[in-house]
Amino acid sequence: MTEQTEQTEQTEQMEPVEAAAHDGPQVPSLPMPVDPPEIRASPPKKDRRVLRAVLRWTAAVAVFAAVGAGTAYGITRMERTDVPGLATESDGRWDYPTLVKPPLPAGSPAPFADVDKSGAHYADLRKLLLPAPEGAKADAGLRGTDGWLPTRTFLAEYAEETDRDTVAQLLTEYGLRHVAARGWTMPDGTRTRIYLLQFNTAAVAEEVVSTELTSLSSPAYPVRGAATSERDEDFPYRAAVDDITNFVYAESKPYGAEQVRQAYLSAGDTIGVIVQARKGTAPAVPFQQTVTLQSQLLG
């Protein structure tokens, strides 16, 4: 085989790899593995051909690995093994879309970067809301105006009028900036409502959520449909997201016609409030999944 022929063969073998490296964001599937060629005693020229083939396979694997690493930006669907109890196909997990954080304004740091001393979320808060999973029916009452929800709509989550007045005063005193919200109902009747409350600094938001709205054992103010709630000891806290503190509760037995689960998230200058309820018993798995994915978007 002449040198020109060998060069042509190598170019033809490498063309698919180069195309894969410039293709879309999806990682191309590797060819089915084949048994390595049996190397026999042969003239030196054939040995060099075997070596070149091995090098071409090594280069292909390296390119595919690089493409895979390049598509890891943002947040993808949480793997079932990331949270205990999400290990099988029949675990009740909801099918959320792939999540990607919204872009930051030019020159703005991420909320937990060292240079962001105030812990501010500079991205549009409305785009940090967890999207509804597949099959959900949107709650039109939480759309607000241009995506911003009136504070009174959030306050309606609390059962007692005196509690609503107290929380309203607290939010005013601590300088609540605005509220973004999203809600939906699943085919099995599970209703989910998510609120993001943004303040001027992380220090302010942390004080509100940790000293005014929650405690280690129970929320400070009961929400509608859950007269008594307690810390959810079954929540997989080891799956917590870095920089996000969560306070997770479940309605205590005996509960009424439905069970309510709720969580407060302390995330920099933003407080996340998640309320999930269903007639009978509110399943734990989709609640855990919802809390974790919303935490990832805020982290």
N, C-alpha and C positions, 0 to 999 in steps of 0.2 A: 504493500500500500504506500503510495507516495505521500509526501508531506502535505501537499495541497488537498489530497483526498481526505487525510486525517483531519485537517482543519475544517473542511466542509462538514464532515460527520459531527465534529464537536459543536459547530455552530448550530446545526439542525437539532441536536439534542438539547442545547441550552435555551432555544427560543421560547419554549413553553414556560420555563422558569421566569424569564424576564417579563413575559406578558403577565404572569401571575403577580409579580411584584408591583406592577402598575395598574392592576385591576381595581375594582371597587373595594369597599371596606371589609367585605366578607372574606374570610380566610378560605382559600380553595382547598378542596379535599385532596389529600395525598393519594397517589396511586396505590393499589393493593400491593402489600409487600410481597416480594419474591425471594426465593431462596438464593443466597449468594452463590455466584458461579463457582464451580469446582475448579481450582487452580491446579493445572498439571504442569509438569516440566515441559517447557516450550521455548521456542526461540525468544530472545530478548524483546523483539518488536511486539509480540503478543502479550508479554508481561506488562509492557507499557500501556497497552490498550486496556487491560484489566484495571490498572492503577487509575487511568483517566476516567473509567466508568465509575469507580468508587468515589473519586473526587467530585464527579458531577452529581452523584446522589447526595453526597455530604453538602454540597453547595445548595441543592434544591431544598433540603430539610432546613438549612439555615435561613434561606429566603422566606419559606413558609412561616417559620418561627418569628421572624422579624415582622411580617405582615400581621400575624396574630397579636403581637405585642402592641402594634400601632393602633389596633382597634379597641384597646382596653380603656380608652378615655370615657369618662362619665360613669353612669351606673347602669348595669345590665340587670336582668331579672335575678333576684336572689335565688341561689341554688338551694335545693331542698335540704342539703346537708349543712347549710350555714346556720340553721336554727333547729334545735332539737324538736322532734315531732313533725318535721317536714321531709321525711325520708322516702315516702312512697307516693305512687300516683293517685291513690285513693284517700289522701289525707285531708281533702277539703280545701286545699290551697287555691286561691283565686288566680286567674290568669291576667296579671298586670302587663301593660305594654313595657317595652324596654325604656328605661328612664335615663335621661340625659340632663345634666344641670344646665340652666340657661347661661348665656354668656355674660361675663362681667363687663361693666362699662370700661372703656379704655383707661388704663392706669389705676384701676381700683383693685385692691387686694382681696383675696378670699377671706371669709369671715373669721377663720381661725389662724390666719397667717400671723407670724410674729410682728409684722409691721402694723397689723390691724388691732390697735390697742383697745378700741371700743367694741370689738367683736361684732361689727356691723355687717349685715347682709346687703351688699350693694346691688346684687341682682334683683330683678323685679320680683317682689314677694309673691305676686299672683302666679308666677311661673314656677315657684318652688312648692306649690301645692301638688300633692300626689294625684295623678290622674286616676280616673275610675277604671276598674278592671273590666274585662270583657263580660258582656251580658248585663251590665248595670244600667239602671234607669236614673238619669241625673235628677237631682233635687233642685228644681228651678228657684225655690225660695232662698237658696244660698248664693245665687249669682250676684246679687247686689247691683250697684251701678258702676259700670266699667270694671267690674271685678272686685270692687271695694264694698265691704259689707257694713251696714250701719251697726254701731256698737250695740244698740238695743236688741238687734236680732241675735247676736251672740249671747247677751244677757238672758235671753229667753230660755237658754239651756238650764238655768237654775230653777229649782222647784218653787222656792219660797220668794214672795215679793220682797220681804225684808232683805233676803240674801242678794237679790238682784240689785236693790238700792245700794247695799254695802259694796258689792263688787264694782258697781258703776262709779261710786265715789273713789274707790281705790285706783281704778284705771285712770280717772281724771287726775288724781293727785300725782300719780307716777308718770304722767305724760304719755299715755298711749297715742301713737301716731296714726295707725290705721289697722284694719282687720281684713284679711283675705280668707275666703272660705270655699269649700266644695263639699258636696254631699251626694249620695246615691243610695239606691235600694237594689239589692240582688234578687234574683228569681226566687230564692228560698225565704225572702222576707227580711233578711238582715239589712238594717239601715245603718249607714255610716255618715258621720258629719265630722269634718276636719276644719279647724280654725287656726290661722296664724296671726298672732298679735305682735306687732312690732313696736319697740320702744327706742329711746335715743341711744342707750348704751347697754352692753351686756350686764353690767353691774346692776342696773335698774331692773332689767327683765329677770335676772336671777333672784333678786330680792322679792319681787312680786310672786314668782312661782314657788319659791322655797319657803317663804315666811308668811305669805298671805293666802295662797290658794291651795296648798297641800300640806300634808304631814307624812311621816313615815308609815303611819297606820291607816289613814283614811283621808279623803279629800276634805277640805275645810267647809265646802258648801255642797250639799246634795244636788245632783242634777235630776231632771224630770224622769220619773219612772224608777228611780233607785233611792229609796229612803235611807238605806244603810249599805255602805260599800266598805271594803277593806282591801288592804294590800294584796295584790295578786301574787301569791307565793309560787304559782306554777309558771309564771312568765320566765322565759329563758334569759335572765339578765346577763349571762355570759355572751350573749349575742349582741350586746349593746354596741352602739356606734361611738367611735372616739369623739370626744368633745361634747357629746350630747348626754345630758342627765335626764332620765325618765322616771316618772312616778306613775305606777300602773296599778289600777284598782279593778275589782270585780264586785258586782252586787252580791251581798251576803244572802245565804238561804235563811229562812224561806222567802223567796221573792214572789212577786205577783204574776201577772199574765205574761210578762216578758222579763228577760235578764238584760242588764246593762253592764257593759265594760267601758272603762274610760282611762285615758292616759294624758298626763301633762309632760311636755318636753321642754327642757331648758336648753336653748340653742343660740348662744350669743345674745344679740339684741332682740331675739324673737322667742315667743312662747308658742308652742304647738299644743292644741287641745284636740283630742280625738275621742269621740263618743260613738260606741257601736252597740246596737241592741237588736234582739230578735225575740219573737214570741216563743215561749217555752224556755229554751236555753240558747244563749249566744255562743256559738262555737269559738274555741280558743285559737285554733290555727290561723284563720284569716285575720283575727285581731292582732296576733303576734306579727304576722306578715305585714299588716298595714302600718303598725307602729314602727317596725324596723325600716321599712322602705321610706316612710316619711322622714325618719331620722337621718337616713342616708342623704336625702335631698337637702336637708338643712345643714349637714356636716361639711 
